[in-house]
Amino acid sequence: MDKERFSGSVIVAMKGPPCCGKSYIAQQIAKDLKYRIIEQDDCIEELQSAVKNSSSTTTTTTTTKNLEYLHALSLDIVLQIALKQLQLGHRVIIDTSLHLQSYLERLLQLSISIAARLVIVECIPQDRYVWQQRHQDRYQKEGSVWYRPTTQEDFSMVKTSYKEWSDDDIPGISKLVVDATHLYKDLEIAMAVKYLASIQASQRMSMHQWDNDIWLNDKSGFWKVGNREGEDAEEEEDEKDDEDFHHHHFVLVNDGSIDDDEITCRGCSEPISSSNSSPPYYKCSGSECSLSLHQACAELLNKEFPILQIYSFPEKYRCNNCEYKDYDECPGCLFETNLRCKILPSVINHNCHQHLLCIKTCPISIAYEYKCKACGDLGKHVSYHCECGFAIHPNCALMPRTIKHKSHRHTLVLTSSPKFAELEEYFCNGCEEERNPNHWVYKCEKCEKYGREFVCHLYCKISRP
């Protein structure tokens, strides 16, 4: 594979509609790969400021023609800066919308003139509600944006305008399609970009293909961030990766068969019965893991969990064969402590997800982050997850399955996807604020039978810690 590596100049060009998050992704790629980033928005702001200062005695108005001229002029400046950086031996990221085909043609001409690899990172906001919130945040921060879509048709029109022309038929371009509203792991996008920038032939792929195909099947590893020439090997060894640790994934054994008569529950240290009438129990699916738990010890069915509780460990337990001096640096010790102290369930069989949810505890040094599928907020360090990539906050996982809301007389049931007709906007009937239909809600099943709807946020009128 090393013989097929491309070691020349590289241009990474961002593509996507406004407020989708492409600038943030560009900055992360530049930081992880040590590329030089050139932002077209900075050039436009400087040009607008220069025009305003030079026209202090003359009233000026911003028209569509003026904006087009500023965009064209700023692109000229960006390309000149990029050319200079490439001639100095740097690899660059150009943060521009690429909303016009002529922009891509200019970039392609630049890449051909200096024999550089051109990689396009197309940012597509799949979650319209997250995208809409970003528009609102920018509007509140800056006071105005060039276009502020509000309805579903407006957002669809903006997305369509960036697909009026396609770069799929243009040879010599590598492309990565990214869901700009999805939370990816650290370095995940950067490694995919480095892969496209390093292979000899051009290739087009999505992050889904990268995660489920190339990442798993390509064993060369030259695309891994941290394998750059001249880096200190000891520094690479010191870096911790969440994938280096074993996290338990449980399966429920309910056939009454136990191969080992001496199998013991790790939670209570009591033996698990080997009789044919023995109750179901959990065991870790790892081939080299012997962890087994009584169903009651794993699920903690008899324990009540307060809403939005902040948890802490009263004692500390070490895992078997721990190689860490510090208890807080070992995921195994954190799991063992939670299991022995019975703070949180090790396994949750939730009605809102088709697979078992297993607790995942990570040290702070790993910087494990995820986007909670239940509420949409960022989560860190501890989650309930399964091997399909689903992850949620512990508090979201432990929310009561049914509640009584003061704004409704019937009992509400927790659900992940209420089956209502497609609407342009979705609102919470409890607080009357807009809600994201992709997140968990409480709904009234009794009203639903009669064609009525009462749905409220997961945390409607509840203060988050």
N, C-alpha and C positions, 0 to 999 in steps of 0.2 A: 504493500500500500504506500510505503514511503516514496517509491519511484513515481507514483501518480500524484504526488502532492504539488500544488501550485504555490509558488513562493514569491510571486510578483506583487505589483501594486493592487490594492483592493479599494473599491468604492462601494459603500453600503448606502443605499438611498431609501428613505422612508416614504411610504405612500399610505394615504388614508384621509378620511374626512376630518373636519375640525373637532376638537375636544374629545377625540377618541382615545387619546393617551399615547400617541406615537412619539411625542417629544420626550415623555418619561421613559419609554422603552429605548429610544435612541440614546439617552443619557446613561441608562444602565448598561447597554451594549458597549458604549464608549469607555465607561469605567472598567468593565470586566475585561475587555480586550485591549485596552490602552490605545484605542483609536482616537484620532482627532475629530471632534464634532464641529460642524459648521451649520448654524441655524439660520434659515432664511428669515424667520420672524425678527431676529435681531437686526438684520440688514434693513428690513422694511421699517422698523421703528426708528432707526437712525436716519433713514431717508425722509420719513415723515417729519421728524424733528428738524432736519435741515431745511426742508421746504417751508415749515411753519416759521422758523427764525428768519429766513430770507424774505418772507412775505408779511412782515410784521405790520406794514402800513397798508396792506391790501387784504381784503376779505377773501378767503379761500374756502371752497367747499369740496368735500370728498365725493367724487362721482365715480361711477363704475369705470369710466375710461381712465381716470386718475389711478384707481386701484390696480387696473390691469397694467398700466405703465410702471407703477411701483413694483409690482410682482416681477415683471419682465426685467427691469433694471436690477432689482435685488438678485435675481437668478444669475445675471451676468457677473455680479460681484462674487456671489457664492462660488461659481465655477472657476473664476480667476483665483480665488483663495484656495480652492481644492487642488487646482493644477499646481500651484506653488508648493503646497504641502506634499503632494504626491512626488514632485520632483526632488523634494528633500528626503524622500524615502519613508514617509509616514503613510499609514492607511487611514482613510477618512470615512466619516459618516456624514451624509448630507441630509439634514432634517428639513424636508420640504413636502408639500402635499402631493405633488405630482398629479394634480387634477387635470392637467392638459397634456395631451400626447406630445406636443412640441417640447415640453420639459424633458420627457424621457428621451426624445431624439437627441436633445442637446447633451444629456448625460451619456448616452450611448456613443456619441461622437467623441466626447472627452475620453471615455474608457478605451476606445479603439485607438485614439491618437497616441496613447502612452502604454498600450497593451496591458490595461488593467482589467481585473475581474470585476464585473458589475453584479452586485447582489441587491435585489429589491426586497425589503421587508414590508409587506402589505398588512396594515392594521385594520381589521374589520371589527367594529363593535357589535358583537352578537347579542348582548343584553341591552336592549333599547332603553331600559329604565336607568341603568347605570350611566349610559351615554347621556341621557336627558339630564340627570343630576349634575354631570360634569359641565354641561352647557349652563345650567342655572348657577353653579358655583363660579364659573368664569364671569358670568354676567354680573353677579353680585360683587365680585372682586374688582373687575375692570370697569364696570358701569355700562359697557356696551360690547357687543360682538358684531362681526360683519353680517352674521345671519343667525337668528335664534329660532330654530324649529320648535314647535309646541305640540302639534298633533302627530298621530302615527303616520299620516300621509306626508307631513313635512319631513320626518326623519327618513321615510322610505325614499322620498325624492332626493335627499342629500346623498344617501347611500348609492342610489341608482346613478346619480351624476358622476360618481367616481368609478362607475363600471361601464360608462358609455364607450370607452375604448379599452381594448385588451392588449396586454403585452405577452400573451401566451404564444403568439406566433412569431415573436421576434427571437431569432437565434442568438446564442452567446450570453443570455441573461439567466442568472440563477435567482430563484425566488422562494421566499419563506412567507407563508400566510399565517398570521397570528390573530387570535381572538384578543382584542385590546382590552376587553372587560373581564378577562379571566386572570386570576392570580397564579402566576407560574413560580416554580421554585427558583431560588437564587441560581444564577449562571445558566439556567435552562435555555433561554433564548440565545444567550451569548454563545453557548456551545453549538447550537444549531447553525448560527451565523458563521462561526469559525469553520464548521464542517463544510458549508457551501463555499466559503472563501478558500478552502484548502484543497478540495478535490480538483482534479484537472478538468473534468467535463462539467458543463453546466447542468443544473438539476433544479426542479421545482417540487416543493413539498409543503405540507402544512405541519403545524406543531403536533397534530394528532399522529401523522405519519412518522414524524421524528420520534415521538415517545414510544409508539407501538411497533415500529418496524426497524428503522435505521439504528436507533440507540441500542436496541436489544441484539441486533444481528451483526453490527460492525464492531469487531473486537480489536481493531488496530489502535484505537484510543488517541490518535494523533490530534483529533479535534478537541480533546478535553482542555478546558481552560486551566492553565497552570503548567502545561507542557511546553511553554514558550522557551526558546533557546536562551541560555544565560541565567535562568532562574535558579535559585538555591534549592537543591533537592531536599534538604532538611526542612525547609519551609513548607514544601508540598506534603511531607510526611506528617507535619504537625497539624495540618488542616483537618478538621473533623467533618465528615459527611454523614448525614442522617442514614444514607443507604448502607453505611458500614456496620450499623447496629442491627441486631435482631429484634424485631417487634412481633409480639405474639399475635397470631391469627388463629382463632379457635374454631373448632367444629364440634357439633353436639353429637354425642354418642348415645343412642337410645335403643340399641338392640339387646342390651343386657349382657353383652359379651365383653369380658375383660381378659386379656391375654396373660397379664401378670397378677397373681393372687395378692401380691404385696403392694399394689399401686396405692399411693397415698395422696390425699388432697393437699396441695401446697398452702391453701388458705387456712385450714383449721388443723392440719397435721393428723387428721383422722383417716382411717382406711376407707377406700371406696369399695363398697360391697361387690363381690364377684358372683352373687347369686343371680339366677335368671330373672328374678323380680326386682333387681336393683334399679333405682331411679336413674334417669339420664344424667350424664355428666359431660363436662367439657374437657377437651384435650387440645393442645397446641398442634397445628397442622405441620409445623416444621419437622423435617425428617430427623434432625438431631436433637430435638427438644422433647423432654420427658414431662413437661408441665401438664398436670391434670387437676381439675377442680370440680367439687360438687356443684351442681347447678345453683343451689342456694348460696354458696360462697362466691360464685362468679357473678350472679345477677343481683345479689343483695335485695331480694324481693320483699323482705320484711322491713326494710329500712325506708323511712320517709326522707325526702330531700327537699329542703326549703327552696323556694323560687329565688334564683339569682344569688346563690350562696357563694361566699368566698372561702375556699378550702385551704387548710394547712395541715401538715403532718405533725402529730403530737410526739411521735417516736421515729427512729430511723432504723432500718433493717438493711443488711447487705445481702447481695445476691450471691449465688454459688460461684466460686472461682473468679471473683471480681478482680480486675487488673488495675483499677483506678484507686489512687490514694484518697481522693476526695469523693465522698458519697454523692455530692450534687452533680458530678460529672458523668455518672453512670446511669444510662436508661434502665438497666436491669435492677439497680438498687432502688430507683424511683418507683418502678413497677412493683417490686417486692414490698416496699414500704406501704404503698397504697393498698396492696392485697392484704397484708397482715393487719393494717390499721382499719380496714373496711371503710375507707373514706368514700370512694367512688366504685361503682360496679366495674368489674373487668370486662364484662360482656353485656350488651344491651340488644335485646330482640325487639326492634322498633317497628311499629306499624307503618311508619312513613318511609321505610327503606326495605328493599327486598332481601338484603343480606344482613348477616350478623354484624354489629358494630362493636369493635374491640378498642379498648383504651390504648392510647399511644402517649407515652411520657418521654419528653426529650429534655436534656440539659439546656440551660440558657445559652451555653457556648455554641450550640449547633445552629441557633437562630432558625428553628423550624417554624414556618409560617404557612397558613392555608386560608382559603376563603370559605367561610362557613356556608354550607348549602342550605341551612335552615333560615338564617337571618340575613346573610349576605355580607356580614362584617368580617374584618380580619381577625384571625385567631393565631395564637402563638403557644408553643411549647407543649400543650396538652390538647388532645382531641379524641373524639370517637371516630374511627375510620374503618374502612374495609378495603380489600385489595382492588376494588374497581375504581379507586381514586376518590370516593366519597368521604368527606370529613366535615364534622360539625363541632361546635363548642360543647363542652360538658354541660353547661347550664341549659343550652338548647335541647340537648339529648334527654335531659332529666325534667323538662317541663311536663306538667301533668297532662295526661292524655285527654282529660275532660275538665272544663272549668265552667264557672258561672260568671257572666259578665253583667255589670250593673246596668248596662244599656239594653239588655235583652232578657226576656223571661225564661227562655229555654236553655238547656245545657248545651254547651259548645264542644265540639270534638276536634282534636288536633289532626290536621291533614296536610299532606305535601302538595296536592294538586287538585283543588276543587274543580269539578267538571261543570263549568259554566260556559256560556257562549263567548266567542272571541269578541272582546271589547276594545275600543280605542284607549280607554283609560280605566284603571282599576282603583277603587277607593276602599278604605277601611270603614265599615259601618259603625265602629266604635268611636273613633276620633275624627272621622270624616277627612282624613288626609290620604294622599295617594299612596298606593302600595305596589310592590313588585309582585306580579303573579307567579314568579319563579320561586318565591320564598314560602316557607311554611306559614299556615294560618290556622285560626280556629273558625269553624263554620257550624252553622245550625243545620243538622240533618233533618230535623222535623220540618223546618220551613222549606227546605229544599224539596221535600216530597210534594209540596203544594205550589211549586214553581216560584217561590220567593227566595230571597237571598239575604243572609246575614253572615258576613265574613269580617274578621278583624285581625290586625297584626298579631304576630306571635307575642310581642311585648307591649300590646296596646295599653297605654296609661300605666305602665310599670316602669319605674326608674331603674336604668341599668347601672351596675356598679362601676 
